[in-house]
Amino acid sequence: MKFLGINAIFHDPAAALVVDGRIVAAAEEERFSRRKHGKRPLAFSAWELPEQAAAWCLREAGLAAEDIDVVAYSYDPSLVVRRPEGEWEDLRTKYAVRAPAFLATALPGLDPGLVSYVPHHVAHAASAGLASPWRDCAVLVCDGRGEDVSHLAGVYRDGELEILATQELPHSLGLMYEEVTEHLGFLRSSDEYKVMAMASYGTPRHLAALREVIYTTGDGGFRVEPVDWNVYAKALPKGGAWTSDHADLAASVQARLEEVLLELVRWLHARTGERRLALAGGVALNCVANTRLLDEGPFEELWVQPAAGDSGTALGGALHLAQTYGEPAAPMPGAALGRGFTDEELGAWLDVARVPYSRPADLAAAVAAELAADRIVAWFQGRSEYGPRALGQRSLLAHPGHARNTERLNDVKGREQFRPIAPMVLESRAREIFGRGPVPSPYMLFVHDVHPDWAPRIPAVVHVDGTARIQTISPRAHPLMARVLQEFEARTGLPVVVNTSLNTAGRPMVDDPRDALECFGSAPVDVLVLGPYLVRRGEVFAA
């Protein structure tokens, strides 16, 4: 059977296709529309249908809309109880009720009667529990909100979900973190990772006070009481200069979030006795919290879905219905589930752009030489990543041994200088360079301590707190990138390169060749690697 999953209710619209229990394709609409998180000037238009992403998923599988057996929509309007702020929620619910008709218009030939509503947090849970390497595991979902709840704790046994606890709104750890994000001058439902980065510059001096208003209830739930964040730090205008007060607030909120999550997973472990935990929901993208859960929590293994935010509910909804229809899901094969292009297609784009390029006989060696010469490389390979992390498909690469490259890359991307950049490392070498944190770590969803003797050698990727958010590279999963790392080590003695997303501030990650050429043309990047082809900036402008 063929299951099309759709997320189009809060933000991060996305589509995913599951055929006979196997994940075939998954992509976020922003990669096609070039609107980050699917947002437009009016907030309600964040309910953007992933028309282009869904149409691409079908094309990737050689299917037409009429070939789809079931459509999963990752929000169930029947579960919404109208609340005091209800006019807005009433509009959202009406939109979801009409979604089948909207989808039939967007995908001609699709029968609107095939649309099934999957509760938002059940879709999140399935995106983790059913996509994980395990058939049995505990699952924890935590985000801003679903229909009327903000959290789900449960357990998968032989692919079947038992829900053990949920938390009703208005109590929400995700919404609390969004509020702080906005208070600190960032964009809510988008820039929460900036608060996590800023937290490393502060001291959690407000932790005791926050424990009084953010606390667990002993039954798998929690409470988040109203908080006046101005008590701790004045609101920071967008683009304003932050102070130690702002960093201390970020550190305090981050620390309290970690403590509450620890209490929730301890309760979940006591109820299930499982050894393994799968995480999803926007809060699961908090890699600092994930590491603390693994370090101090009771679960022996922890798996986080790489598209843990709302985009992942498109995949989760499809997997949930596949399981319901008796088609157990195969584990997620990796995050490279988006668009890919043939060498011929990539070459044609370069010809259209009329830029000089070469096709090195040994691409890995050529790229390693550019990196060793301290050049910034835009890297475009294979199918694009599903989720917010650049994982070696659409990346900016650089030399980790020069501290100035942190500032240099942040300037290229046009982002705040307190933001860290991440290392890629050969999986076989990770343990000698990085301590605390899991290995392998293929999705960049945990932080790792950098060994003191290595920190001075790779200063560009060491955050102010002595950690790094690594991606481990195995020759099996990423043969070309593994060879780049090996060749780079042969030239520099470092089996590590800088990896950050191939985009500039406010823009989604590059997805297709046109995006890559536009980014290369507008940003101070030295080299573009587009599939097997190599373009040098000096040669382009000399021509």
N, C-alpha and C positions, 0 to 999 in steps of 0.2 A: 504494500500500500504506500501511497504518496501523501505525505503530510507537509503542508506549508504553514510555517509559524509566522505570526505577525505581532510586532510590538508597535503600538501607535496610540499612546494614551497620556504619558507624562512628558517624557523626553527620550532622546536616543532611539528614534524609530529604526526598526530593523526587520529583516526577513531571514528566514532559515528554511531549508528543505531537508526533510528526512525521508528516505526511501527504503522500505523494507528494514527499518531499524537502524539504517546507516546514515550518518550525517554527510550530506553531499555538498552543501553550500550554506554559507551564512555571511551576511554583510549588513552594515549599517547604512542607512539612507544618506548620511552626511558625506560618505565617500563619493556619492554620485551628485548630490545637490550642491555640495561645497558649503553647506550651512552647518556649522559645528553644533553637535547635539540636536540637530533638527530645529534650531531656534530661529525665530524671526522676530521683528520688533514687537509684535503683539504676542503676549504670553500664550494666549489660547491657541495660536497657530503652531505651538509646539506639538499639537496633536496631528502631526503630519503623517499621512500614510506613506509607508515605504514603497511607493509605486515602482521606482526604478530598481531598488534592491530586490523586490519580489520578482519583477520581470526578468532581471538578470539570473536569479536563482533558477527560474524555469528554463531559461536558455542554456544555462550551464549543464542542466540535466537532459537537455533535448526534449523538454516537455512543453505542452501548451496548457493554458489555464484549465481547459476542460478535462485534462488528464489527472488533476488533483482529486484525491478522494476525500480529504478532510482539511479544513483550515482551522488552525488554533489561534485564537485572539487572546492575548495574555492579560485580560482584565474582564471581570464578570460584573456587569452593571447590576445584576439582581442582588448582589451582596452589599450594595451601598445603602446605608441608612442615612437619610438626610440629616445634616448637622446644622448648628447655628450659622456656620459660614456657607450654608447649603446652596445659595444661588449659583455660585461658581461650580460646586460639585454637581449640581443638577444639570448644568450645561455639559459637563464632562460625561455624565451618565447618558444623557441624550445622544451625545456624539457616539459613545460606545454602542448604544442600541442600534444606531443607524449604520454602524461600521460594515455589516455585511453588504448593504447596498452600495456603500462607498467603494468597497473592495471589488464588487462586481463591475462597477464603472471603470475602475482603474485597471482591472485585468479582464478584458472582454472574453467571454466564454466561461468565466467562473460562475458556478451556481451559488448564490448567496445562502442557500439553504445548507451548504456544507460547513458553514462557520460554526464552530463550537467555542464557547467562552471558557477559558481556563482561569481560575483565580490567580491573581497576580503573584502572590507568594508561593503558590503551588508551582507556577511556571518557573519562578526563581529556584525553588527547591529541586525541581527536575533538571534544571540546567546544570546543577552541581551533582546531585546524587545519581542521576541516571547517566550523566556524561562522564562521571568519574571512572577510575579503573576498577571500581568495586561494585559488587551487587548488593552488599550489605554495608551500611554505614549510617552514622548519625548525620543529620543535616541541620544547619542553622542559617536562617535568612534574616538579614537585618538591613533595612533601607529607610528611606523617608516615609513612604506610605504605599499601601496597595489600595484596596477598596476602602475598608474601614479599619485596617490593622497595619502595623509597621514592622512586624516580626513574626517569624514562624520557627518553631523548634520541633523536630520530628526525627523519624528513623526510617530508613529504607531497608526492607528485608525481602530478598529475592525480587527486587524491583518494585515492591509495593510500598507506598508511603503511609505511615501512621503519624498523624499530627498530634503532638503532645502538648503544645502550648502555643498561643498567639498573644499579641499585645494590641489591645484596642487603642485607637487614636483618642485623644490628641497626643498621647505619650509616644514619643518617637526619638530614638537616638540619631537617626539620619536627619530628621528635620532640625533637631538641636544643632547638629554639626553644620547644617546648611545656614542656620541663623548666624552662627559665629562666622562662617565664611563671608556672609554678606556684611556683617558688622566690621570685619577686618578689611573691607574695601574690595572684595573679590566677588565673582559672579556665582550665585548659589546654583546648586544642581549642576555645577560645571567645574568650579575651582577648588573643591574641597581638598585636593591633594596639595594645594599651596599652603593651607593651614597646617597640614601634617609636616611639610618642609619647614615652615616658620617655627613650629614647635621646638625644633632642635636648637634654636637660638635662645630659647627662654628657660625659665625655671617654673615648675608647677606650684607656685606659691599660693594659688587659690584652691588647691585640691581639697583641703578640709571643708571649705565653704561649699564647693560643688557636691561633695558627698551628701550634704544635707538636702539637696534638691534633685539629684540624679542618683537613683538607687534601685536595687532589685527588690522583689517582693517575696522571694522564697518559693514561688510557684511556677517558675519559668518565665515570669514577666518582670516588668520594671516600671518605674515612674520617672517622668521628666517634668518637674514643676516649672511654671513660668519663671524666667530669669531675666533680670535687667542687666544686660551685658555692659552697660555704661558704668556700672558699679566697679567693674574690673579694669576697663580701658575704654576711653572715648572712641566712638565710631570713627573709623578711618575712611576718608573719602577715597574713591577709586583713584589709584595712581598716587595717593598721598605717601608721605615718608613715614614708615612704621618705626616704632620705638620699642624699648624693652618692655613697656607695659603691654603692647600688642603681642609681643613674642611670649610673654609670661601667660597671657590669657590663652593663646594657642597651646602652649605646653600644658596648662592646667586642664583644658578641655580634652586634649589628646590623652592625657594620663587617666582622666576619669572614664573616658570611653573604654580604654583598655581594661580598667578594673571591672567595669560592669560586664563587658564581654567575657572576661574570665569567670565571673560568677555565673553567667548564663551557661557557659559550656560545662562548668562543673556540675551544675544542676542537670544538664542534658546527659552527661556521662553517667551520673548516678541513676538516672531513669532508664538508660538503655544498656549500659555495660559494654557498649561498642568500643573498639580500639581505634576506629577511624572516623574522621569528621570531614564532611564536605561543606564548604561555605559558598554563599552567593548573596546577592544584594549589593547595593552601592557601598555599604560599609565594608564589605569584604575586599574592596580595592585598597583599603588602608593597610599597606604592607607592614608598617610598624606594629600595628595591633596584631596582625596575623602572626608575626614572629613571636610576639609575647605569648599568644595563645599556644603556639607550639612549644615554646620554652617552659612555660609555667602551668599550662593546662594539663588535664588528665589524659588527653588523647595521644596515642603514639604516632599517628599519621594524620596529616591535614592536607586536603586538596582544595584549591580555589579555582573556580572556573575563570578562564582568562577574560571572558566578557561578562564579569560578575554583575555589572550594572544593568540598567533596564534593557539595553540591547540584547542581553543574554536571555531575556524572557521569551523572545521569538523562538530561539532554539529550545528552551525549556518547555514551552507550550506544545511544540511539535513532538518532542520526546515523550511528554506526559500522555498525549493522546495515542501515540504509537504503542506505548505500554498498555494503555487501556484497551486497545484493539488487539492485544495479544502479540505484539511485535517488540520483543525486548530490544533495548537500545544497545548498540555496540559502543564501547568507550570512545570518547572524543579523540580523533586521530591527531589533534594538534590545533593550533590557532590559525594556520594558513588556510582559511576556508573561503577567502574572497576572490576577487578577480585576478586572473593571470593572463599573460600575453605570450604569443610565440615569438621566437627570435625574428621571424620575418616581419611580424607586426611591429616590433620595436624598431627594427631597422627602417621600416617605412616611415615611422614617425620622425626619426632622425633625418631622413632624406627630405621630408616635407619641411622640417625646421631649417634645413640647409646649414647644418652645423658640421664641422669636420669631426670625424670620429675614427677610432681604430677598433679592431677586434683582436686583442692580444692572444697569442697562442697559449699563454698561461695567465689567465685572468687573476687568479689568486695571488700569484707572485707580483703581478703588475700593481694590483691594489695595495698589497702590503708595502711595496716600495713607495707608493704615494703617501701612505700613512706614516711610514718611517721618516719621510722627509717633512713631516708635520703639516701635511695638507689635509683639508677637510673634504671628505668624500660623501657625496649623496649616493645612497645604495638602494637600487630598485631591482628586486629579484623575486621571481615566483609569484605565488598567489598572496594577496594582501592579508593582513592580520584581522581577525575578528576580535574586537575589543580595543581598549584605549592604549595598549602598550605596543611600542615598536619592538618587534621580536626578530629582526634580521631579514624582514621582507621589504620594509619601507623605512630606512634608517639614515641618520647622519652618523658617520664614523670619524673618529679622530684619535690622535696619539694620547694615551693617558698619562704619559710621563712628564708633561709640561703643565704646571698649575694654571698658567694663563688660559689654557684651553677651556676651562669652565666658563670664564668670562667671555671668551671668544665665541663659544657656541651659544651662550645665552644672548649675545649680541646678534648673532646670525638669526636666531629664532625670535628676537625682539621680546624677551621675557625677563622677569625679575632676576636679579643677580643672586638672590638667596636660594634659588632653585638648584638642586643638585643634578648632575648628569650621571648616567649609569654605565657600569662596565659589562661587556661581554667577556666571558672567560671559557676556555676549554674545560669541559666537565671533568676531565681527568686531572686537571691542575687546580681545580677550585679550592680544595681543602687546604692546600699548602699556602694559599693566599688569603682566604676568607674563613673566618671562624663561625661563630654562632649563626645558625640559619640552615635550612635544608639544602642538601645536594643529592640529586639534581634539583635545579630550580629553573625550569625552562620558560616560565611565564612572567618573571620579574614581579612577583607578588609577595616577596619577603625581603627583609633587610638582613645583611650579614656584617658582622664585625670584620674590619680589615686588620690583618695581623700587623703588629707594630713595625716589624722589619720590612714589610711590603708597602706600608702607607707612604713613605717618602719616595718610593719608586713609581707610584701611580697616583700622584696627588690630585689629578683632574677629576677622579671618580670617587674621592673620599669626602663624605659629607662632614659638616662641622662637628658632628657627634662621633666621628670615627667609624661610621658605617657606610655601606654601599648597597644599592638595590641591584643585585646581579642577575644576569641571565646566563645560565650555563649552556654551552654549545656541545652537542655530541656529533661525531662524524656521521652517525646513522641518520639523524634527523636533519642536520644542516651540513652536508658534505662540503659544499663550496665555502661557507663561512668558516668551518673548521680548518680548511686549508689556508684561508686568509690568516687566521690566528696563528697557525703553525709557521707560515712564512714570515709573519710579523715578528714572532718570537725569534726566528733565526736571524733577523736583522737587528733586533733591539734587546733581546733577552726578556721580553715581556709577553706572556701568553694572554694578554688582555688588550682590548681596544674599547674606546668610548663608543657607546651606542645611545643615541637619543632619537626621537621621532623625526621623520622627514616632513616637516611643516614649519610654518612661521606662525607667530602669535595670532590667535583668534581664528586660524584656519584649520580645517580637519587635516588629518594625515594625508599625504599624497597617495593617490590610488591608481591612477592610470598614467600612461606616458605623457600626455599633455600636461597633467599636473606636475609631473617631475621636471619637464622642460621649463615650465613657468617658474617653478621654485628655483631651479638652477639659474635661470636668467635674472631673477630679482634679488637673490640672496648672495652674500659673499662666500660662495662655496667654490672650492678649487677644482673638484673633479666630479663628474656624474658617471656612475656605472649603471647602465640601463641594460639588464640582461647580460649578454656577452660583450657588449660594446662599452667603450671607454671614451669619454669626452673631457678634454682639458680646457679649463676656462681660458687660459692664455692663448690657446690655439683658436678658440671661438672668436675672441675679440681681436686677435691679430688678423683673422680672416676678414 
